[in-house]
Amino acid sequence: MPQTVQLFDTAIVGAGIIGAALGHELQNRGHKVALIDQDAPGSGASFGNMASIAVTEFMPVSRPSVWLQTPRWLLDPEGPIRVAPGYVPQLVPWFLRFFKAGMPSKLRLLEAEGAALCKRALPDMQALMAGIGLSDDVSETGCLSLYANEDEFEADRERLDMLDRHGFDYEVIGGNRLRELEPEIAPVINKAVLLPDNRTVRNPVDIVTRLTEIIAARDGQIVRGEVTGFEVIGDKKTVYLNDGSHIIAKQLLICAGAFSACLVKMLGEHIPLETERGYHTQIMEPGIKINHSIIWPAKAFMVSPTASGIRVGGTVEMAGLDAAPDYRRARVTVKRALEALPDLKLEETSEWMGHRPALPDTIPVMSASGKMPGVYYSTGHGHLGLTYAATNAQLMADLICGEKPPIDMTPYSIGRF
Ligand SMILES: Cc1cc2nc3c(=O)[nH]c(=O)nc-3n(C[C@H](O)[C@H](O)[C@H](O)COP(=O)(O)OP(=O)(O)OC[C@H]3O[C@@H](n4cnc5c(N)ncnc54)[C@H](O)[C@@H]3O)c2cc1C
C-alpha cells in the first residue's frame, strides 16, 4: 500500500542502532524525522551484537601484529578469521586499503581517532539510556580479559600500552581475585585484566525498539520499505521505495550499516565498505551466572550476560552480504567459551549471524556528503556500532544542525577515501 507523501526535515535510511539513535537526537533538536527500513527496526547487526559498550576496543584492526598472525588464522578452519575463497577477488581492493591503513606512520593517528570517540562513549550512552528510560539496562560491572599464561598476556600488551597512551582505566588481576569476581572461570585461567568501563546492555535490540517507539510517538514516522533510489534537487531530497511510494525531506541521512555502500553509490559517492560477518549463540538456560562480560583474546571469543541468558560470539567471516550463514562459526566460539566456563550448559540455544559494517581503517564515516549539501553519511562503525551509537548521534546531530561538534570531525569524513 503506497504511503502518503509528507515533507520531513530529515529522512534517515536504516533503523539500526545508528539511525535510530540519531533520529531520536534530531527529534530532540526539533526535526520532523522519517526513519526508513526494509525490515523491522533493529533487525540488522544491531539485533544480535555482543551487547558490549566496548570503550577499550578501538585499536585499529589492521596492524603489523595482526598481519603476521593472519596466514595462520586463515589456515585454521576454527581460526578467528575466515575468508570465503569465492569472495577473495571482490575483497582485493578493500584489503589493499586495509594494509595501507595499518602502516606504522598511520596507526597512531587512527588509534587517536578511535580513542576520541571511545572517551565519550560510556557517558554518552548512559545519558541516552537515561533519556529513554533504560538506565537500568546498562550494567555496573565491566569486562574481564582472560589469559591462561604469561605468553598470552604479553601478546595482548600492545592493547594495554594503547590504553595507557590514552588514559583508559584497567586493572591487572591474579587468579584469586578473578575467581572472587567470577567464580565460574576455569582454573586454567590465572590472570586477567578488568576493564571497568566496558559495560554491557541487557538486550541491544530493546534500545532500538524503545528509540523507534519514542520517535513514532513524537510525530516522527517509522516507514517500512526498501529504498531503491534517490533524487536530490537542492533542498528537496526524494527517497524512492520499492512499493512505488516516496518520501520527501530537506535532508537525507544514510545509516544502513553494512548495506550502505550501494545506497552511497546511488548518490554518486564511494565508500569502501565491507561486511565482517559475525555470529552469536544465545544460551537461554546456561546453568551458570556471570557478572561481567568476558573476552579471551588468545581464543578470540566473547561471552556476555544478557537479559535472556548468556550470549557467546565473535569471529570474523568475510563472505559478502549474500552468502548463507555458516553456523559452524558460531559453534567454534561456544567450544572456546566452554574452555573458560566449563559448567556452561547448552540448553535452549539459538544461533544468529549479523553484518558488521567494516571500513578498512576501522574508523567510521560520520560525515556530510562531499558533493550534495544536506546529504549525510553515518556508517562503518564496525565492531563498535553499539558503543559509538550515542556519541555518533550527538556529533552527527551537531553537524546536521549547523552546531560545532566538540571534536574535530575531519578524520571521519567520507572524503578520506
Ligand atoms: C556478532 C557481532 C557482535 C557485535 N558485538 C558488538 C558489541 O558488543 N559492541 C558494539 O559496539 N558493537 C558490536 N557489534 C557491531 C554492531 O552490532 C554494529 O556496528 C551496529 O549494529 C551497526 O549498526 P547500524 O545501525 O549501522 O547497522 P544495522 O543494525 O545493520 O542497521 C542497518 C539497517 O539498514 C537497513 N537497510 C539496509 N539497506 C536498506 C535499504 N535499501 N532500504 C531500507 N533499509 C535498509 C537494514 O534493514 C538494517 O535494519 C557486533 C556485531 C556483530 C555482527
The ligand as an ORCA input file, in Angstrom:
! r2SCAN-3c Opt
* xyz 0 1
  C      28.494    -10.835     16.164
  C      28.563     -9.337     16.368
  C      28.910     -8.857     17.615
  C      28.998     -7.473     17.824
  N      29.255     -7.010     19.092
  C      29.278     -5.682     19.330
  C      29.450     -5.195     20.648
  O      29.486     -5.954     21.620
  N      29.533     -3.841     20.818
  C      29.437     -2.968     19.776
  O      29.567     -1.750     19.997
  N      29.209     -3.398     18.518
  C      29.136     -4.735     18.269
  N      28.901     -5.197     17.005
  C      28.787     -4.231     15.904
  C      27.421     -3.561     15.889
  O      26.404     -4.522     16.019
  C      27.253     -2.796     14.577
  O      28.345     -1.936     14.365
  C      25.984     -1.951     14.619
  O      24.865     -2.746     14.959
  C      25.743     -1.271     13.278
  O      24.536     -0.563     13.404
  P      23.861      0.104     12.133
  O      22.654      0.793     12.608
  O      24.902      0.873     11.386
  O      23.510     -1.143     11.187
  P      22.332     -2.220     11.253
  O      21.933     -2.546     12.624
  O      22.769     -3.373     10.395
  O      21.112     -1.469     10.599
  C      21.092     -1.124      9.227
  C      19.645     -1.140      8.788
  O      19.564     -0.645      7.463
  C      18.513     -1.329      6.810
  N      18.692     -1.222      5.375
  C      19.720     -1.639      4.636
  N      19.534     -1.370      3.330
  C      18.312     -0.772      3.247
  C      17.540     -0.271      2.166
  N      17.981     -0.309      0.884
  N      16.334      0.263      2.443
  C      15.858      0.325      3.711
  N      16.556     -0.142      4.765
  C      17.771     -0.677      4.539
  C      18.647     -2.751      7.341
  O      17.423     -3.471      7.186
  C      19.047     -2.535      8.783
  O      17.960     -2.590      9.669
  C      28.782     -6.573     16.754
  C      28.392     -7.064     15.511
  C      28.266     -8.434     15.309
  C      27.822     -8.946     13.975
*
